[in-house]
Amino acid sequence: TGNWTVTYYFESGKDETSDYSGYSFEFATDGTLTATHSTGTFAGTWRIGDSSSDDDSSSSRFVINITGNKRMDDLQDDWVIDSISDTEIRLSDDNPASAEELRFGK
């Protein structure tokens, strides 16, 4: 519960964390997700569960569904859970070629 921020986002060989400066994310217990920024509010959903792809159903995933702008579109994925604690969520892409990483912190 509470508000989270993106503390690290790496995509396509580049640190893009600054793209999420000023965004606040709330993961509600009912599975809704709200991203808030001075430019607007974006609604979506989240869940923890098995992969949605048939080729890797053994991994637990953090599934984010949110759209509205390029930044939100980039977060929409079924992320591999690296670790979750009360203060940090560490996620990565299941495609090693993308080397994509996402971290949320409080």
PyMOL commands that place a pseudoatom at each C-alpha (Angstrom):
pseudoatom trace, name=CA, resn=THR, resi=1, chain=A, elem=C, hetatm=0, pos=[0.000, 0.000, 0.000]
pseudoatom trace, name=CA, resn=GLY, resi=2, chain=A, elem=C, hetatm=0, pos=[0.988, 3.615, -0.238]
pseudoatom trace, name=CA, resn=ASN, resi=3, chain=A, elem=C, hetatm=0, pos=[2.695, 5.587, -2.942]
pseudoatom trace, name=CA, resn=TRP, resi=4, chain=A, elem=C, hetatm=0, pos=[5.639, 4.239, -4.912]
pseudoatom trace, name=CA, resn=THR, resi=5, chain=A, elem=C, hetatm=0, pos=[8.063, 5.878, -7.322]
pseudoatom trace, name=CA, resn=VAL, resi=6, chain=A, elem=C, hetatm=0, pos=[10.181, 4.435, -10.116]
pseudoatom trace, name=CA, resn=THR, resi=7, chain=A, elem=C, hetatm=0, pos=[13.690, 4.318, -8.658]
pseudoatom trace, name=CA, resn=TYR, resi=8, chain=A, elem=C, hetatm=0, pos=[15.265, 2.637, -11.692]
pseudoatom trace, name=CA, resn=TYR, resi=9, chain=A, elem=C, hetatm=0, pos=[14.163, 1.896, -15.252]
pseudoatom trace, name=CA, resn=PHE, resi=10, chain=A, elem=C, hetatm=0, pos=[16.580, 0.474, -17.824]
pseudoatom trace, name=CA, resn=GLU, resi=11, chain=A, elem=C, hetatm=0, pos=[15.495, -0.266, -21.395]
pseudoatom trace, name=CA, resn=SER, resi=12, chain=A, elem=C, hetatm=0, pos=[17.290, -0.816, -24.711]
pseudoatom trace, name=CA, resn=GLY, resi=13, chain=A, elem=C, hetatm=0, pos=[20.733, -0.294, -23.207]
pseudoatom trace, name=CA, resn=LYS, resi=14, chain=A, elem=C, hetatm=0, pos=[19.811, 3.019, -21.596]
pseudoatom trace, name=CA, resn=ASP, resi=15, chain=A, elem=C, hetatm=0, pos=[18.923, 4.271, -18.109]
pseudoatom trace, name=CA, resn=GLU, resi=16, chain=A, elem=C, hetatm=0, pos=[15.514, 5.932, -18.530]
pseudoatom trace, name=CA, resn=THR, resi=17, chain=A, elem=C, hetatm=0, pos=[14.708, 6.450, -14.848]
pseudoatom trace, name=CA, resn=SER, resi=18, chain=A, elem=C, hetatm=0, pos=[14.420, 10.222, -15.293]
pseudoatom trace, name=CA, resn=ASP, resi=19, chain=A, elem=C, hetatm=0, pos=[11.436, 9.674, -17.634]
pseudoatom trace, name=CA, resn=TYR, resi=20, chain=A, elem=C, hetatm=0, pos=[9.420, 8.812, -14.513]
pseudoatom trace, name=CA, resn=SER, resi=21, chain=A, elem=C, hetatm=0, pos=[10.441, 11.793, -12.407]
pseudoatom trace, name=CA, resn=GLY, resi=22, chain=A, elem=C, hetatm=0, pos=[7.372, 13.268, -10.719]
pseudoatom trace, name=CA, resn=TYR, resi=23, chain=A, elem=C, hetatm=0, pos=[5.215, 10.145, -11.151]
pseudoatom trace, name=CA, resn=SER, resi=24, chain=A, elem=C, hetatm=0, pos=[3.608, 8.501, -8.132]
pseudoatom trace, name=CA, resn=PHE, resi=25, chain=A, elem=C, hetatm=0, pos=[2.156, 4.977, -8.363]
pseudoatom trace, name=CA, resn=GLU, resi=26, chain=A, elem=C, hetatm=0, pos=[-0.448, 3.448, -6.085]
pseudoatom trace, name=CA, resn=PHE, resi=27, chain=A, elem=C, hetatm=0, pos=[-1.005, -0.323, -6.196]
pseudoatom trace, name=CA, resn=ALA, resi=28, chain=A, elem=C, hetatm=0, pos=[-4.362, -0.813, -4.435]
pseudoatom trace, name=CA, resn=THR, resi=29, chain=A, elem=C, hetatm=0, pos=[-5.303, -4.111, -2.786]
pseudoatom trace, name=CA, resn=ASP, resi=30, chain=A, elem=C, hetatm=0, pos=[-8.233, -4.511, -5.206]
pseudoatom trace, name=CA, resn=GLY, resi=31, chain=A, elem=C, hetatm=0, pos=[-5.803, -4.804, -8.151]
pseudoatom trace, name=CA, resn=THR, resi=32, chain=A, elem=C, hetatm=0, pos=[-6.207, -1.276, -9.455]
pseudoatom trace, name=CA, resn=LEU, resi=33, chain=A, elem=C, hetatm=0, pos=[-3.211, 0.857, -10.297]
pseudoatom trace, name=CA, resn=THR, resi=34, chain=A, elem=C, hetatm=0, pos=[-3.127, 4.642, -10.427]
pseudoatom trace, name=CA, resn=ALA, resi=35, chain=A, elem=C, hetatm=0, pos=[-0.196, 6.642, -11.763]
pseudoatom trace, name=CA, resn=THR, resi=36, chain=A, elem=C, hetatm=0, pos=[-0.320, 10.334, -10.932]
pseudoatom trace, name=CA, resn=HIS, resi=37, chain=A, elem=C, hetatm=0, pos=[1.733, 13.163, -12.419]
pseudoatom trace, name=CA, resn=SER, resi=38, chain=A, elem=C, hetatm=0, pos=[1.197, 16.898, -12.780]
pseudoatom trace, name=CA, resn=THR, resi=39, chain=A, elem=C, hetatm=0, pos=[0.302, 16.201, -16.439]
pseudoatom trace, name=CA, resn=GLY, resi=40, chain=A, elem=C, hetatm=0, pos=[-2.497, 13.766, -15.571]
pseudoatom trace, name=CA, resn=THR, resi=41, chain=A, elem=C, hetatm=0, pos=[-3.683, 10.596, -13.912]
pseudoatom trace, name=CA, resn=PHE, resi=42, chain=A, elem=C, hetatm=0, pos=[-3.501, 7.179, -15.543]
pseudoatom trace, name=CA, resn=ALA, resi=43, chain=A, elem=C, hetatm=0, pos=[-5.583, 4.178, -14.455]
pseudoatom trace, name=CA, resn=GLY, resi=44, chain=A, elem=C, hetatm=0, pos=[-4.722, 0.531, -14.862]
pseudoatom trace, name=CA, resn=THR, resi=45, chain=A, elem=C, hetatm=0, pos=[-4.520, -2.821, -13.119]
pseudoatom trace, name=CA, resn=TRP, resi=46, chain=A, elem=C, hetatm=0, pos=[-1.870, -4.997, -11.550]
pseudoatom trace, name=CA, resn=ARG, resi=47, chain=A, elem=C, hetatm=0, pos=[-1.660, -8.556, -10.301]
pseudoatom trace, name=CA, resn=ILE, resi=48, chain=A, elem=C, hetatm=0, pos=[0.837, -11.153, -9.200]
pseudoatom trace, name=CA, resn=GLY, resi=49, chain=A, elem=C, hetatm=0, pos=[0.460, -14.486, -10.931]
pseudoatom trace, name=CA, resn=ASP, resi=50, chain=A, elem=C, hetatm=0, pos=[1.796, -16.888, -13.486]
pseudoatom trace, name=CA, resn=SER, resi=51, chain=A, elem=C, hetatm=0, pos=[3.141, -15.778, -16.811]
pseudoatom trace, name=CA, resn=SER, resi=52, chain=A, elem=C, hetatm=0, pos=[0.560, -15.070, -19.488]
pseudoatom trace, name=CA, resn=SER, resi=53, chain=A, elem=C, hetatm=0, pos=[2.799, -16.666, -22.110]
pseudoatom trace, name=CA, resn=ASP, resi=54, chain=A, elem=C, hetatm=0, pos=[2.638, -20.392, -22.768]
pseudoatom trace, name=CA, resn=ASP, resi=55, chain=A, elem=C, hetatm=0, pos=[6.415, -20.776, -22.995]
pseudoatom trace, name=CA, resn=ASP, resi=56, chain=A, elem=C, hetatm=0, pos=[7.194, -19.797, -19.395]
pseudoatom trace, name=CA, resn=SER, resi=57, chain=A, elem=C, hetatm=0, pos=[4.380, -20.600, -16.989]
pseudoatom trace, name=CA, resn=SER, resi=58, chain=A, elem=C, hetatm=0, pos=[6.753, -21.564, -14.176]
pseudoatom trace, name=CA, resn=SER, resi=59, chain=A, elem=C, hetatm=0, pos=[7.735, -18.011, -13.165]
pseudoatom trace, name=CA, resn=SER, resi=60, chain=A, elem=C, hetatm=0, pos=[5.769, -15.775, -10.883]
pseudoatom trace, name=CA, resn=ARG, resi=61, chain=A, elem=C, hetatm=0, pos=[5.020, -12.465, -12.573]
pseudoatom trace, name=CA, resn=PHE, resi=62, chain=A, elem=C, hetatm=0, pos=[4.068, -8.922, -11.668]
pseudoatom trace, name=CA, resn=VAL, resi=63, chain=A, elem=C, hetatm=0, pos=[1.591, -8.062, -14.412]
pseudoatom trace, name=CA, resn=ILE, resi=64, chain=A, elem=C, hetatm=0, pos=[1.039, -4.357, -15.127]
pseudoatom trace, name=CA, resn=ASN, resi=65, chain=A, elem=C, hetatm=0, pos=[-1.725, -3.200, -17.475]
pseudoatom trace, name=CA, resn=ILE, resi=66, chain=A, elem=C, hetatm=0, pos=[-1.690, 0.563, -17.923]
pseudoatom trace, name=CA, resn=THR, resi=67, chain=A, elem=C, hetatm=0, pos=[-1.721, 2.882, -20.920]
pseudoatom trace, name=CA, resn=GLY, resi=68, chain=A, elem=C, hetatm=0, pos=[-2.165, 6.557, -21.599]
pseudoatom trace, name=CA, resn=ASN, resi=69, chain=A, elem=C, hetatm=0, pos=[1.215, 7.815, -22.748]
pseudoatom trace, name=CA, resn=LYS, resi=70, chain=A, elem=C, hetatm=0, pos=[4.549, 6.360, -23.861]
pseudoatom trace, name=CA, resn=ARG, resi=71, chain=A, elem=C, hetatm=0, pos=[5.819, 6.098, -20.293]
pseudoatom trace, name=CA, resn=MET, resi=72, chain=A, elem=C, hetatm=0, pos=[2.815, 4.067, -19.162]
pseudoatom trace, name=CA, resn=ASP, resi=73, chain=A, elem=C, hetatm=0, pos=[2.903, 1.944, -22.329]
pseudoatom trace, name=CA, resn=ASP, resi=74, chain=A, elem=C, hetatm=0, pos=[6.538, 1.035, -21.550]
pseudoatom trace, name=CA, resn=LEU, resi=75, chain=A, elem=C, hetatm=0, pos=[5.571, -0.284, -18.101]
pseudoatom trace, name=CA, resn=GLN, resi=76, chain=A, elem=C, hetatm=0, pos=[2.803, -2.532, -19.420]
pseudoatom trace, name=CA, resn=ASP, resi=77, chain=A, elem=C, hetatm=0, pos=[4.215, -6.062, -19.298]
pseudoatom trace, name=CA, resn=ASP, resi=78, chain=A, elem=C, hetatm=0, pos=[4.256, -9.323, -17.375]
pseudoatom trace, name=CA, resn=TRP, resi=79, chain=A, elem=C, hetatm=0, pos=[7.468, -8.680, -15.468]
pseudoatom trace, name=CA, resn=VAL, resi=80, chain=A, elem=C, hetatm=0, pos=[9.556, -11.399, -13.808]
pseudoatom trace, name=CA, resn=ILE, resi=81, chain=A, elem=C, hetatm=0, pos=[9.635, -10.781, -10.059]
pseudoatom trace, name=CA, resn=ASP, resi=82, chain=A, elem=C, hetatm=0, pos=[13.220, -10.521, -8.842]
pseudoatom trace, name=CA, resn=SER, resi=83, chain=A, elem=C, hetatm=0, pos=[12.233, -9.464, -5.308]
pseudoatom trace, name=CA, resn=ILE, resi=84, chain=A, elem=C, hetatm=0, pos=[9.464, -7.722, -3.394]
pseudoatom trace, name=CA, resn=SER, resi=85, chain=A, elem=C, hetatm=0, pos=[9.695, -6.133, 0.047]
pseudoatom trace, name=CA, resn=ASP, resi=86, chain=A, elem=C, hetatm=0, pos=[7.782, -3.468, 1.964]
pseudoatom trace, name=CA, resn=THR, resi=87, chain=A, elem=C, hetatm=0, pos=[10.007, -0.782, 0.444]
pseudoatom trace, name=CA, resn=GLU, resi=88, chain=A, elem=C, hetatm=0, pos=[11.152, -2.106, -2.954]
pseudoatom trace, name=CA, resn=ILE, resi=89, chain=A, elem=C, hetatm=0, pos=[9.811, -4.010, -5.952]
pseudoatom trace, name=CA, resn=ARG, resi=90, chain=A, elem=C, hetatm=0, pos=[12.490, -5.326, -8.357]
pseudoatom trace, name=CA, resn=LEU, resi=91, chain=A, elem=C, hetatm=0, pos=[11.339, -6.562, -11.764]
pseudoatom trace, name=CA, resn=SER, resi=92, chain=A, elem=C, hetatm=0, pos=[12.979, -7.639, -15.010]
pseudoatom trace, name=CA, resn=ASP, resi=93, chain=A, elem=C, hetatm=0, pos=[11.967, -8.691, -18.504]
pseudoatom trace, name=CA, resn=ASP, resi=94, chain=A, elem=C, hetatm=0, pos=[12.028, -12.400, -19.352]
pseudoatom trace, name=CA, resn=ASN, resi=95, chain=A, elem=C, hetatm=0, pos=[13.826, -11.655, -22.639]
pseudoatom trace, name=CA, resn=PRO, resi=96, chain=A, elem=C, hetatm=0, pos=[17.567, -11.503, -21.838]
pseudoatom trace, name=CA, resn=ALA, resi=97, chain=A, elem=C, hetatm=0, pos=[18.213, -9.624, -25.082]
pseudoatom trace, name=CA, resn=SER, resi=98, chain=A, elem=C, hetatm=0, pos=[16.195, -6.640, -23.844]
pseudoatom trace, name=CA, resn=ALA, resi=99, chain=A, elem=C, hetatm=0, pos=[17.950, -6.491, -20.447]
pseudoatom trace, name=CA, resn=GLU, resi=100, chain=A, elem=C, hetatm=0, pos=[14.982, -4.438, -19.234]
pseudoatom trace, name=CA, resn=GLU, resi=101, chain=A, elem=C, hetatm=0, pos=[14.760, -3.705, -15.499]
pseudoatom trace, name=CA, resn=LEU, resi=102, chain=A, elem=C, hetatm=0, pos=[12.168, -1.836, -13.424]
pseudoatom trace, name=CA, resn=ARG, resi=103, chain=A, elem=C, hetatm=0, pos=[12.316, -0.930, -9.749]
pseudoatom trace, name=CA, resn=PHE, resi=104, chain=A, elem=C, hetatm=0, pos=[9.747, 0.784, -7.581]
pseudoatom trace, name=CA, resn=GLY, resi=105, chain=A, elem=C, hetatm=0, pos=[10.604, 2.165, -4.156]
pseudoatom trace, name=CA, resn=LYS, resi=106, chain=A, elem=C, hetatm=0, pos=[8.993, 3.930, -1.206]
for i in range(1, 106): cmd.bond("trace and resi %d" % i, "trace and resi %d" % (i + 1))
show_as sticks, trace
zoom trace
